[in-house]
Amino acid sequence: MKFDTPATTNPIDQGKVIGHPTSRIEGPLKTTGQAPYAYEHHNVAPNQAYGVVVGSAIAKGRIASMNLEAAQSAPGVIAIVTAANAGKLGQGKYNTAKLLGGPEIQHYHQAVALVIADTFEQARAAAERVDVTYTSTDGTFDLANSRESAVEAKEQMADTLHGDFETAFAAAPVQLDATYTTPDQAHAMMEPMASMAAWNGDRLTLWTSNQMIDWSVTDLATTLGIPKKNVRLISPYIGGGFGGKLFIRADAVLAALGARMAGRPVKVALARPLIFNNCTHRPATIQRIRIGAASDGKITAMAHEGWSGDLPGGKVELAAQPSKLLYAGENRRVTMRLSTLDLPEGNAMRAPGETPGMMALEIAMDEMAEKLKLDPIEFRIINDTQVDPVKPDRPFSQRHLIECLRTGADRFGWNQRHAQPATQRDGRWLIGMGVAVAFRNNLLVKSGARVRLNDQGIVTVETDMTDIGTGSYTIIAQTAAEMLGVSLDNVVVRLGDSSFPVSAGSGGQFGGNCSTAGVYAACVKLREAVAQRLGVNADEAEFVGGEVRAGGKSMPLRNAAQSGEIVAEDSIEFGELSKKYQQSTFGAHFVEVAVDSATGETRVRRMLSVCAAGRILNPTSARSQVIGAMTMGVGAALMEDLVVDKRLGFFVNHDLAGYEVPVHADIPHQEVIFLDETDPVSSPMKAKGVGELGICGVSAAIANAVYNATGIRVREYPITLDKMLDQLPPMI
């Protein structure tokens, strides 16, 4: 189905199932332990062996020698995979780092061997006996020191130079010029990277934890040098990903290589330190923001320059990207520069670009509002725009940012905020409020599905879409139920298998909108097939309550399949609408914090997010996504920091003991408001993504609240107490 005109009335608009709060249909399986995750596929292949990965002990250099004798003679050892015996390996499209290192080493904990044994304990013990000698070479591990050598990452996006920024900034009566930094961050998902591989002749089946099935099948086939049709990837349940599982990693490749060498199925799970240093992470950024404004608050000049680092051939973090679109202003400069670093691979993490970019931009907006003596909300409203600032003939399809700000201010009690910092106290605690805008572009990706109807009236949906805890099973079931007029109990959803039609996958917050639109397209075809079987006009047919009604007659839906199952398959393809309209999602975050006036300890007291993201397909799971994103925003603001050893080139705190993430005690009551909107330009579902919108701007709202509480402006995340102790106002 080609979607190239705005959606008008369609079956989804009935709203009998779609848009209603609905518990996850796979919830009982997960809560009772019946939903198998990647490492838990115990019965799908007999005689499973276990693999343990050996990671490089250096960050850059070469393997001088590798002695495997002691490991090979250890009890239970079946085989050891290394670059020397693995055969020629290709380089996948979506991975910068090689997933099996040797003899050259690209980064610390790059996989250099896989030890396979009858039991996990045997494999782990033997892996410790692999004796590797390295020759180290000097690496570059410090973004700040490599900033001057950074280059433009032209393959991702060109610089945006609009108008005459330098002249306009120099002429602006009110100016801001500030630099902000965000640290390296880890996905820290609950489920580790894990895979189990089994070969049947020249065909490989891989049970794994992966967000993007088709991407990974392609990369795995390329890496192993086998036809794509010979690879089947299965990933029905995923214990969190946040972008860390968009791509295949060492566990998948080494499980496949190990199973081939051992001649039996092999399962591999990466230990937590390997996940932090072997896999991808959100790279650190340096961001310089300059804003010039007239005395009435209108922005006349804006520059947002960002720097990040990655391995050779890697990609820049698009942190400056939000400044292309978010606020009005005729003169702007948006640039992003990439430094070559020899740290583990930097890549996508929840809302890549916008998350670190909004962490800086939304502090800068507050700082500018203070210079102008304007309320931070009013300053943002003054500079709202309904068109792309660089392409004024290209309007936003929907932009209800002002409504988000006004609604949130009213609900949160913004009028109770003390404009003068460090003037509100509760005993020893300094109290402050902060606000920040949320912004994330609405991405559109082709997505397909197959729908079946049997003679019992059961509708089965098959698509390689994944569910990373986001509720994909449920919104897909709701879509099919709405389109075919059946209850959720009569819908079966099968996901995460590369033998199913290719979907959008879970990433970029495009999964929910695009995958359900693909199911919509397949259901339209099934409705047509059902109408033909029943001898009625498809355009006139209504699918309601398990029946098909047309021409004054009513027939059970299941009757259409009495002569055999009906199968329909289609995909949604998005036409030119994205060129005619700028499609984005918007929101506003409000936070109240308390800062201990003696220690600088920060506690978040209240949080509110107001989101404008098209039709909300399932308010229950959407709220869950937003509060999860808000929680990640707290972590990014106050604690998360992958500390780089700049001598040896690795992340020091590479486990969940040393890398701090929020726990329940850190998070107060969180409130989420969804504006009642639909966006007919986005898709037939009239929905957009929301799971990543919820994190964008949260950290800045916290930073702004800390400033309002203390008068201390911290521009280097995370906002830890050591950055405030010597500046705290005196205790009363």
C-alpha distance (Angstrom), angle and dihedral (degrees) to the residues before:
residue distance angle dihedral
M1 . . .
K2 3.78 . .
F3 3.80 113.4 .
D4 3.79 105.7 -160.7
T5 3.81 104.5 132.5
P6 3.81 126.7 57.9
A7 3.78 112.9 -88.7
T8 3.80 116.0 -108.2
T9 3.80 126.1 179.1
N10 3.82 113.7 -18.3
P11 3.82 137.5 152.7
I12 3.81 91.2 -86.0
D13 3.81 89.0 65.5
Q14 3.81 90.5 68.1
G15 3.79 86.8 83.6
K16 3.80 94.8 -158.2
V17 3.81 93.3 131.2
I18 3.80 106.8 -1.4
G19 3.79 113.2 80.1
H20 3.79 94.9 23.6
P21 3.82 122.0 118.2
T22 3.79 104.1 -102.2
S23 3.78 131.4 178.5
R24 3.77 115.7 -124.9
I25 3.77 110.7 -86.6
E26 3.82 91.0 -145.6
G27 3.80 91.9 48.0
P28 3.83 96.3 101.2
L29 3.82 90.5 52.3
K30 3.79 91.7 52.6
T31 3.78 97.0 43.8
T32 3.81 92.0 49.1
G33 3.79 94.9 45.4
Q34 3.80 94.7 -114.0
A35 3.83 95.9 118.5
P36 3.82 105.2 91.4
Y37 3.79 117.1 -138.3
A38 3.80 122.3 -158.2
Y39 3.81 98.6 -84.4
E40 3.82 92.0 41.1
H41 3.81 98.7 66.3
H42 3.79 91.3 112.9
N43 3.80 100.7 153.6
V44 3.80 105.1 36.6
A45 3.82 93.9 86.5
P46 3.84 127.0 21.6
N47 3.80 128.0 -128.0
Q48 3.80 97.3 24.9
A49 3.79 119.7 -168.2
Y50 3.79 127.1 -160.5
G51 3.77 130.8 -122.2
V52 3.80 129.2 -159.3
V53 3.80 120.5 -164.9
V54 3.79 122.2 -132.3
G55 3.82 111.5 -148.9
S56 3.77 127.8 -153.3
A57 3.80 115.7 -93.8
I58 3.81 92.5 -150.1
A59 3.81 133.4 56.9
K60 3.80 99.6 -139.8
G61 3.76 135.4 10.0
R62 3.81 137.7 56.8
I63 3.77 140.5 -60.7
A64 3.79 104.9 -108.8
S65 3.80 94.6 -173.7
M66 3.78 140.3 -13.1
N67 3.80 120.4 -156.4
L68 3.80 111.8 -163.4
E69 3.78 99.0 168.7
A70 3.80 97.8 100.9
A71 3.78 92.3 45.2
Q72 3.80 94.2 46.8
S73 3.80 91.4 52.6
A74 3.79 93.6 49.8
P75 3.83 117.9 111.9
G76 3.80 116.3 -80.7
V77 3.82 96.9 5.1
I78 3.80 112.8 148.9
A79 3.80 104.2 173.9
I80 3.81 143.7 -22.6
V81 3.79 121.5 -138.4
T82 3.81 118.9 -150.8
A83 3.79 135.1 158.9
A84 3.81 87.4 -99.7
N85 3.82 94.3 62.4
A86 3.82 103.5 24.1
G87 3.79 94.9 84.7
K88 3.77 126.0 -132.1
L89 3.79 113.3 -27.7
G90 3.79 126.6 -162.5
Q91 3.79 126.9 -139.3
G92 3.79 115.9 -112.3
K93 3.79 122.7 -134.3
Y94 3.78 96.2 -119.5
N95 3.82 100.8 45.7
T96 3.78 125.1 78.3
A97 3.80 95.3 -176.9
K98 3.79 123.0 62.6
L99 3.78 108.3 -112.5
L100 3.81 94.0 -142.2
G101 3.78 113.8 40.8
G102 3.78 129.6 -155.2
P103 2.86 153.0 154.0
E104 3.82 86.5 -2.7
I105 3.80 118.0 47.5
Q106 3.80 119.7 -148.2
H107 3.81 102.0 -178.9
Y108 3.77 144.4 -5.2
H109 3.83 115.3 -72.0
Q110 3.80 92.4 14.0
A111 3.80 103.8 159.5
V112 3.82 111.5 -98.6
A113 3.82 101.0 166.8
L114 3.79 144.8 7.7
V115 3.79 117.8 -147.1
I116 3.83 113.1 -156.4
A117 3.79 123.1 -161.4
D118 3.79 141.4 157.3
T119 3.81 92.5 -98.2
F120 3.77 134.5 26.8
E121 3.79 91.8 -119.6
Q122 3.81 91.4 54.0
A123 3.79 92.0 48.1
R124 3.81 91.9 49.1
A125 3.79 93.3 48.4
A126 3.79 92.3 47.8
A127 3.81 92.4 47.0
E128 3.80 88.6 61.4
R129 3.83 88.3 58.9
V130 3.80 95.0 58.3
D131 3.81 103.4 113.4
V132 3.81 113.2 -151.0
T133 3.80 125.7 177.8
Y134 3.80 117.0 -161.9
T135 3.76 137.6 -164.5
S136 3.77 107.4 -146.8
T137 3.78 126.5 -150.9
D138 3.77 128.6 -167.4
G139 3.78 115.1 -86.2
T140 3.79 136.7 -168.4
F141 3.79 113.0 -116.0
D142 3.82 106.5 153.3
L143 3.81 118.6 86.7
A144 3.80 93.8 -167.4
N145 3.79 92.8 54.1
S146 3.81 92.9 46.5
R147 3.80 95.4 47.0
E148 3.81 94.6 101.4
S149 3.81 92.4 55.8
A150 3.81 94.3 49.7
V151 3.81 117.4 123.7
E152 3.79 135.8 -153.9
A153 3.80 112.2 -90.2
K154 3.78 95.9 -137.7
E155 3.79 96.0 171.1
Q156 3.82 90.6 67.1
M157 3.76 105.9 39.2
A158 3.77 137.7 -27.2
D159 3.77 123.3 -120.0
T160 3.78 114.3 -86.0
L161 3.79 109.4 -131.3
H162 3.79 111.6 170.3
G163 3.78 125.1 170.3
D164 3.80 119.3 -23.3
F165 3.78 107.1 -49.7
E166 3.81 98.5 173.9
T167 3.81 94.3 53.1
A168 3.81 94.0 42.9
F169 3.81 92.9 47.4
A170 3.79 92.8 48.9
A171 3.81 90.2 51.0
A172 3.82 95.8 46.6
P173 3.82 112.4 110.8
V174 3.82 91.0 -147.0
Q175 3.80 119.8 44.8
L176 3.79 140.5 177.4
D177 3.81 125.2 -166.9
A178 3.80 113.3 173.5
T179 3.79 139.4 148.1
Y180 3.80 124.4 -140.3
T181 3.80 131.8 -173.4
T182 3.79 133.9 -156.2
P183 3.82 121.5 -167.2
D184 3.78 132.2 -130.3
Q185 3.80 108.9 -81.3
A186 3.80 135.1 -162.9
H187 3.81 128.3 -136.4
A188 3.84 89.4 -133.7
M189 3.79 93.0 -171.8
M190 3.80 117.6 177.7
E191 3.81 98.2 -120.5
P192 3.81 114.1 62.8
M193 3.78 123.9 -132.4
A194 3.79 101.7 -83.5
S195 3.81 137.7 164.8
M196 3.77 141.5 173.2
A197 3.79 120.2 -157.0
A198 3.79 131.2 -164.0
W199 3.81 128.7 178.0
N200 3.78 126.7 -149.2
G201 3.77 103.3 -172.0
D202 3.79 105.5 -56.8
R203 3.79 93.8 -18.1
L204 3.77 122.2 98.4
T205 3.80 128.3 -154.7
L206 3.78 116.5 -168.2
W207 3.79 123.8 -170.2
T208 3.78 104.5 -162.4
S209 3.80 147.7 145.8
N210 3.78 105.5 -102.9
Q211 3.79 138.1 144.1
M212 3.81 101.0 -155.2
I213 3.79 111.7 45.6
D214 3.80 101.0 -178.4
W215 3.80 94.7 42.9
S216 3.78 89.6 52.5
V217 3.79 96.3 45.3
T218 3.79 87.7 53.5
D219 3.80 94.0 48.3
L220 3.79 94.3 43.6
A221 3.79 91.7 51.0
T222 3.80 90.4 47.8
T223 3.80 92.5 48.5
L224 3.82 93.7 48.7
G225 3.81 94.2 39.7
I226 3.80 95.3 -124.9
P227 3.82 132.0 124.4
K228 3.78 114.8 -83.4
K229 3.81 89.9 -126.9
N230 3.81 88.5 63.5
V231 3.81 92.6 62.7
R232 3.78 124.5 81.1
L233 3.79 117.5 -176.6
I234 3.81 121.5 -166.4
S235 3.80 123.0 -168.8
P236 3.81 111.9 152.7
Y237 3.82 97.9 156.9
I238 3.79 128.2 29.9
G239 3.77 125.8 -171.5
G240 3.79 96.8 -145.1
G241 3.76 131.5 -50.5
F242 3.83 114.0 176.7
G243 3.82 88.6 -169.4
G244 3.80 95.3 -50.5
K245 3.80 90.0 103.8
L246 3.79 98.3 45.7
F247 3.79 89.0 103.4
I248 3.79 137.6 38.7
R249 3.77 113.3 -96.8
A250 3.80 136.8 -167.9
D251 3.81 93.8 -73.0
A252 3.82 91.7 62.5
V253 3.80 97.6 44.1
L254 3.80 94.8 42.9
A255 3.80 93.4 45.7
A256 3.81 88.3 54.8
L257 3.81 93.6 45.9
G258 3.78 91.3 43.8
A259 3.79 94.4 50.1
R260 3.78 90.6 50.6
M261 3.79 92.5 49.6
A262 3.81 95.6 42.6
G263 3.79 94.5 44.1
R264 3.80 91.3 -133.2
P265 3.81 137.6 73.9
V266 3.80 114.8 -70.5
K267 3.79 128.8 -164.1
V268 3.79 124.3 -158.6
A269 3.79 131.7 -173.9
L270 3.78 121.6 -177.8
A271 3.79 116.1 -125.1
R272 3.79 113.3 -120.9
P273 3.87 95.8 -103.7
L274 3.79 88.6 52.5
I275 3.80 90.6 51.4
F276 3.81 90.8 55.0
N277 3.82 97.3 44.5
N278 3.79 103.8 23.4
C279 3.79 98.3 45.0
T280 3.79 133.5 53.9
H281 3.79 127.2 -72.5
R282 3.80 139.4 -179.4
P283 3.81 105.7 -88.0
A284 3.79 123.7 -128.7
T285 3.80 118.7 -103.5
I286 3.77 139.3 -155.2
Q287 3.80 112.7 -156.1
R288 3.78 128.8 -173.0
I289 3.80 114.1 -165.5
R290 3.78 125.4 -171.3
I291 3.79 121.9 -176.7
G292 3.78 127.7 -179.1
A293 3.80 121.7 -169.9
A294 3.77 141.3 175.3
S295 3.78 118.2 -113.9
D296 3.81 90.0 -99.3
G297 3.81 89.6 62.2
K298 3.79 99.9 -104.9
I299 3.79 112.1 140.1
T300 3.79 112.4 -123.1
A301 3.81 99.4 171.9
M302 3.79 134.4 22.9
A303 3.79 130.8 176.8
H304 3.78 124.6 179.9
E305 3.79 115.8 -179.7
G306 3.79 120.8 -179.0
W307 3.80 135.6 -169.8
S308 3.80 128.2 -168.2
G309 3.79 137.1 155.8
D310 3.79 140.4 -132.2
L311 3.78 143.4 159.4
P312 3.82 117.8 -70.3
G313 3.81 107.4 -68.7
G314 3.80 92.2 20.6
K315 3.80 130.4 129.2
V316 3.76 134.5 -103.6
E317 3.80 121.6 -113.6
L318 3.81 104.0 -112.4
A319 3.79 93.7 -137.8
A320 3.81 95.9 143.0
Q321 3.81 92.7 52.5
P322 3.86 97.4 96.7
S323 3.80 90.1 62.5
K324 3.79 89.6 66.4
L325 3.79 92.8 68.0
L326 3.75 116.3 8.8
Y327 3.81 105.2 81.0
A328 3.79 136.1 29.0
G329 3.78 122.1 -107.8
E330 3.77 132.6 126.0
N331 3.79 99.6 -136.4
R332 3.79 119.6 55.9
R333 3.76 143.1 153.6
V334 3.81 119.4 -162.1
T335 3.80 117.8 175.7
M336 3.79 136.4 162.5
R337 3.79 125.9 -164.5
L338 3.79 130.7 -166.2
S339 3.79 126.2 -146.8
T340 3.79 122.6 -162.4
L341 3.81 108.9 -118.6
D342 3.80 129.9 174.6
L343 3.79 93.7 -138.7
P344 3.82 124.0 114.7
E345 3.80 114.3 -69.4
G346 3.79 118.4 -67.7
N347 3.79 115.0 -145.6
A348 3.79 145.6 134.7
M349 3.79 121.1 -22.2
R350 3.80 123.9 168.3
A351 3.83 107.0 -46.7
P352 3.81 95.6 -4.0
G353 3.79 110.6 -152.9
E354 3.78 97.6 11.3
T355 3.81 96.5 58.0
P356 3.82 98.0 58.4
G357 3.80 91.5 29.3
M358 3.79 93.9 56.0
M359 3.81 89.7 44.8
A360 3.80 86.2 67.5
L361 3.81 104.7 28.3
E362 3.79 95.3 52.9
I363 3.80 92.8 51.5
A364 3.79 88.6 50.1
M365 3.80 90.3 52.1
D366 3.81 89.9 53.6
E367 3.78 91.9 47.7
M368 3.79 90.1 50.8
A369 3.81 92.3 48.0
E370 3.79 89.0 55.2
K371 3.80 91.7 50.9
L372 3.80 88.8 51.6
K373 3.82 91.8 45.5
L374 3.81 89.0 -124.0
D375 3.77 130.2 136.5
P376 3.84 107.0 -101.5
I377 3.80 91.8 -123.0
E378 3.80 94.2 49.1
F379 3.81 90.9 48.9
R380 3.80 90.1 55.4
I381 3.79 92.4 46.2
I382 3.82 91.9 50.3
N383 3.81 88.3 57.0
D384 3.79 98.5 44.3
T385 3.79 116.4 128.0
Q386 3.79 132.1 -165.1
V387 3.82 93.1 -159.1
D388 3.79 136.8 52.9
P389 3.84 101.4 -85.7
V390 3.80 91.6 -140.6
K391 3.83 94.5 42.3
P392 3.82 105.4 33.7
D393 3.83 92.2 179.3
R394 3.82 88.6 64.3
P395 3.82 110.3 78.1
F396 3.78 126.9 -163.6
S397 3.80 110.3 -101.9
Q398 3.82 87.8 -135.3
R399 3.80 127.8 -4.0
H400 3.79 116.5 171.3
L401 3.79 96.8 158.7
I402 3.81 94.7 130.0
E403 3.79 90.4 52.8
C404 3.82 89.6 51.3
L405 3.80 90.8 52.7
R406 3.81 95.3 44.2
T407 3.82 93.6 44.9
G408 3.79 92.3 47.7
A409 3.79 94.1 46.2
D410 3.78 91.2 52.9
R411 3.81 94.8 45.3
F412 3.82 95.2 44.2
G413 3.79 96.4 45.7
W414 3.79 95.2 -117.0
N415 3.80 90.2 168.9
Q416 3.82 87.5 70.5
R417 3.81 91.5 61.7
H418 3.79 116.5 114.2
A419 3.80 106.8 -127.8
Q420 3.81 91.7 -157.4
P421 3.83 108.8 76.1
A422 3.81 122.4 -122.0
T423 3.80 94.6 18.6
Q424 3.81 102.5 108.4
R425 3.80 120.3 75.5
D426 3.77 139.3 175.5
G427 3.78 104.1 -166.9
R428 3.79 107.0 -62.2
W429 3.81 92.0 -12.4
L430 3.81 123.7 97.4
I431 3.82 109.8 -143.3
G432 3.79 126.5 -150.0
M433 3.80 142.3 164.8
G434 3.78 127.6 -144.2
V435 3.77 137.8 -175.1
A436 3.79 134.7 -164.7
V437 3.78 136.2 172.9
A438 3.80 120.9 -113.7
F439 3.79 117.9 -142.0
R440 3.80 134.4 169.3
N441 3.78 129.6 157.0
N442 3.81 119.5 -114.2
L443 3.79 106.1 -120.9
L444 3.81 122.1 -160.8
V445 3.79 122.9 -152.4
K446 3.80 130.2 176.6
S447 3.79 110.8 -101.8
G448 3.79 134.2 -177.4
A449 3.79 139.8 -167.1
R450 3.78 143.0 176.9
V451 3.81 122.3 -136.6
R452 3.80 126.9 -163.7
L453 3.81 131.2 -166.6
N454 3.82 119.8 -164.2
D455 3.79 131.8 -167.2
Q456 3.80 91.7 -94.7
G457 3.78 91.1 60.8
I458 3.81 93.0 -108.1
V459 3.79 115.2 148.2
T460 3.81 116.4 -152.2
V461 3.79 121.8 -166.1
E462 3.80 120.5 -159.9
T463 3.79 123.6 -172.0
D464 3.80 134.7 139.2
M465 3.81 88.8 -121.4
T466 3.80 113.0 131.5
D467 3.79 134.1 -139.0
I468 3.80 112.6 -142.4
G469 3.78 92.7 176.5
T470 3.79 92.2 -66.6
G471 3.80 99.1 112.2
S472 3.82 99.6 -105.5
Y473 3.81 92.6 147.9
T474 3.78 91.5 57.0
I475 3.81 101.8 44.4
I476 3.80 90.2 46.0
A477 3.81 89.8 51.3
Q478 3.80 90.3 47.4
T479 3.82 90.3 51.9
A480 3.80 93.5 51.6
A481 3.81 92.1 44.1
E482 3.81 91.6 51.2
M483 3.80 94.3 46.4
L484 3.81 96.0 47.0
G485 3.79 99.7 34.8
V486 3.79 97.7 -119.7
S487 3.80 133.9 125.0
L488 3.79 122.1 -100.1
D489 3.81 88.4 -109.6
N490 3.80 88.0 66.6
V491 3.81 94.6 54.5
V492 3.80 125.2 86.4
V493 3.80 118.0 -168.5
R494 3.81 122.5 -159.9
L495 3.79 117.0 -172.3
G496 3.78 143.6 168.7
D497 3.80 102.7 40.1
S498 3.80 123.5 120.6
S499 3.80 89.9 -145.0
F500 3.81 87.0 71.3
P501 3.84 124.7 78.1
V502 3.79 115.0 -71.9
S503 3.80 113.8 -97.5
A504 3.77 134.6 -172.0
G505 3.79 90.5 -94.5
S506 3.79 126.6 -146.4
G507 3.79 111.3 -59.1
G508 3.78 143.9 90.7
Q509 3.83 89.4 30.0
F510 3.82 85.8 -83.5
G511 3.81 94.9 109.0
G512 3.79 100.8 85.6
N513 3.79 98.4 45.3
C514 3.80 97.4 38.5
S515 3.81 99.1 41.0
T516 3.81 92.7 49.9
A517 3.81 89.3 46.5
G518 3.80 87.5 55.1
V519 3.79 90.0 50.8
Y520 3.81 88.3 48.0
A521 3.82 89.6 55.3
A522 3.80 92.3 49.9
C523 3.82 90.8 47.5
V524 3.81 90.8 52.4
K525 3.81 87.9 57.5
L526 3.79 91.8 46.3
R527 3.82 90.8 50.9
E528 3.80 88.6 53.5
A529 3.81 91.5 49.4
V530 3.81 91.8 48.1
A531 3.80 91.8 49.4
Q532 3.79 90.4 50.5
R533 3.82 91.9 50.7
L534 3.79 90.7 49.4
G535 3.78 93.5 43.9
V536 3.80 97.4 -120.4
N537 3.79 134.8 124.5
A538 3.82 109.0 -92.1
D539 3.80 92.2 -150.5
E540 3.80 91.5 57.6
A541 3.81 98.4 38.6
E542 3.79 120.4 110.7
F543 3.80 119.9 -157.9
V544 3.80 106.5 -152.4
G545 3.80 134.9 150.0
G546 3.80 94.5 -7.5
E547 3.78 91.3 -51.8
V548 3.78 138.2 103.3
R549 3.80 114.0 -135.8
A550 3.79 124.1 -166.8
G551 3.80 138.2 138.4
G552 3.78 92.3 11.5
K553 3.81 92.1 -57.0
S554 3.79 131.1 109.0
M555 3.82 125.4 -156.1
P556 3.82 131.9 175.4
L557 3.79 111.3 -101.5
R558 3.80 91.0 -130.3
N559 3.81 90.9 63.1
A560 3.79 89.3 73.4
A561 3.82 89.8 65.3
Q562 3.82 98.3 45.7
S563 3.79 91.2 104.2
G564 3.79 92.8 46.9
E565 3.79 143.1 -42.6
I566 3.80 115.5 -62.4
V567 3.79 116.0 -137.3
A568 3.79 126.4 -171.3
E569 3.79 129.5 178.0
D570 3.78 131.6 -175.0
S571 3.78 142.9 140.7
I572 3.77 136.3 -139.7
E573 3.79 117.0 -118.5
F574 3.78 119.7 -172.6
G575 3.78 116.9 -136.4
E576 3.79 131.9 -165.9
L577 3.79 99.7 -43.7
S578 3.80 92.9 99.1
K579 3.81 88.3 59.2
K580 3.78 93.4 49.3
Y581 3.81 95.6 45.0
Q582 3.77 135.7 34.0
Q583 3.79 105.1 -127.5
S584 3.78 116.4 -157.2
T585 3.78 141.9 144.2
F586 3.79 124.5 -126.7
G587 3.75 141.2 -165.5
A588 3.78 147.0 151.9
H589 3.80 128.8 -124.6
F590 3.79 123.6 -153.5
V591 3.80 122.5 -169.8
E592 3.79 136.7 178.0
V593 3.80 118.0 -160.7
A594 3.78 137.1 -177.1
V595 3.81 119.5 -148.6
D596 3.79 120.6 -163.6
S597 3.80 105.8 -120.1
A598 3.81 91.8 -145.9
T599 3.81 104.4 39.7
G600 3.82 105.0 22.1
E601 3.81 90.9 -125.4
T602 3.80 108.8 159.2
R603 3.79 123.1 -146.3
V604 3.79 123.6 -174.5
R605 3.81 108.2 -136.0
R606 3.79 105.4 177.7
M607 3.78 136.6 8.1
L608 3.79 132.5 -170.8
S609 3.79 129.9 178.2
V610 3.79 124.4 -170.6
C611 3.81 113.3 -166.0
A612 3.79 134.0 -167.0
A613 3.79 105.1 -168.5
G614 3.77 108.9 140.2
R615 3.79 121.5 -100.7
I616 3.79 111.6 -4.7
L617 3.79 103.0 -135.2
N618 3.81 95.8 -163.5
P619 3.82 116.6 8.6
T620 3.81 91.7 -163.4
S621 3.79 97.4 58.1
A622 3.81 92.7 33.8
R623 3.80 90.6 56.4
S624 3.79 89.0 48.3
Q625 3.78 89.6 53.8
V626 3.78 93.5 49.5
I627 3.80 96.2 47.4
G628 3.81 88.6 47.9
A629 3.78 89.4 52.2
M630 3.80 91.1 47.0
T631 3.80 88.5 52.8
M632 3.80 91.0 51.9
G633 3.80 87.4 50.7
V634 3.80 89.8 56.8
G635 3.79 89.4 52.5
A636 3.79 92.7 49.1
A637 3.80 91.3 48.9
L638 3.78 100.9 45.8
M639 3.79 113.2 19.1
E640 3.80 121.6 1.4
D641 3.81 113.7 108.3
L642 3.81 126.7 142.4
V643 3.78 97.8 -149.3
V644 3.81 113.3 -141.8
D645 3.79 121.0 -143.3
K646 3.79 94.6 -141.6
R647 3.81 92.5 -165.0
L648 3.80 98.9 52.5
G649 3.80 101.3 21.7
F650 3.79 107.7 -123.2
F651 3.79 140.5 109.5
V652 3.79 106.8 -97.2
N653 3.80 99.4 -160.9
H654 3.79 95.2 52.3
D655 3.79 101.5 155.6
L656 3.78 140.0 54.8
A657 3.80 91.0 -94.0
G658 3.79 94.5 60.0
Y659 3.81 101.4 28.0
E660 3.77 104.8 70.5
V661 3.79 121.0 -143.6
P662 3.80 127.5 171.8
V663 3.79 120.7 -83.1
H664 3.80 129.0 -163.1
A665 3.80 92.2 -88.1
D666 3.80 90.3 59.9
I667 3.78 95.4 55.5
P668 3.82 125.5 74.3
H669 3.77 128.4 -165.3
Q670 3.78 109.2 -48.6
E671 3.78 123.0 -155.3
V672 3.80 125.3 -162.0
I673 3.80 126.5 -167.3
F674 3.79 121.8 -170.7
L675 3.78 116.0 -159.7
D676 3.79 113.4 -128.9
E677 3.78 100.6 -111.2
T678 3.77 140.7 131.3
D679 3.79 125.5 -161.1
P680 3.83 111.6 -149.9
V681 3.81 90.4 -175.2
S682 3.80 94.3 60.9
S683 3.81 101.9 61.9
P684 3.81 142.5 -48.1
M685 3.82 85.2 -82.0
K686 3.83 88.8 58.3
A687 3.80 85.9 -140.9
K688 3.78 135.2 123.2
G689 3.78 135.5 -163.8
V690 3.79 121.4 -79.3
G691 3.82 108.4 167.0
E692 3.79 95.0 87.8
L693 3.80 97.4 33.3
G694 3.79 87.3 69.4
I695 3.81 94.1 66.8
C696 3.81 97.8 43.4
G697 3.79 110.0 102.6
V698 3.82 97.9 1.0
S699 3.80 94.3 111.1
A700 3.80 91.7 49.5
A701 3.80 91.0 50.5
I702 3.81 87.7 55.0
A703 3.81 92.1 46.6
N704 3.79 90.1 50.0
A705 3.79 90.9 48.9
V706 3.82 90.6 50.6
Y707 3.80 89.0 53.0
N708 3.79 91.4 48.3
A709 3.81 89.1 50.9
T710 3.80 98.5 45.0
G711 3.80 110.8 13.3
I712 3.81 87.6 -122.4
R713 3.80 115.9 128.0
V714 3.81 110.9 -154.2
R715 3.80 113.2 -168.7
E716 3.81 97.5 172.6
Y717 3.77 115.8 77.0
P718 2.95 135.8 -107.4
I719 3.80 99.3 50.4
T720 3.78 98.8 -136.7
L721 3.78 124.6 172.4
D722 3.84 93.9 -110.0
K723 3.81 88.0 68.2
M724 3.81 91.2 57.5
L725 3.81 108.3 31.2
D726 3.80 98.2 93.4
Q727 3.81 93.1 44.2
L728 3.80 102.3 47.5
P729 3.80 115.5 124.2
P730 3.81 114.4 -107.9
M731 3.77 118.1 -86.2
I732 3.77 115.9 -106.6
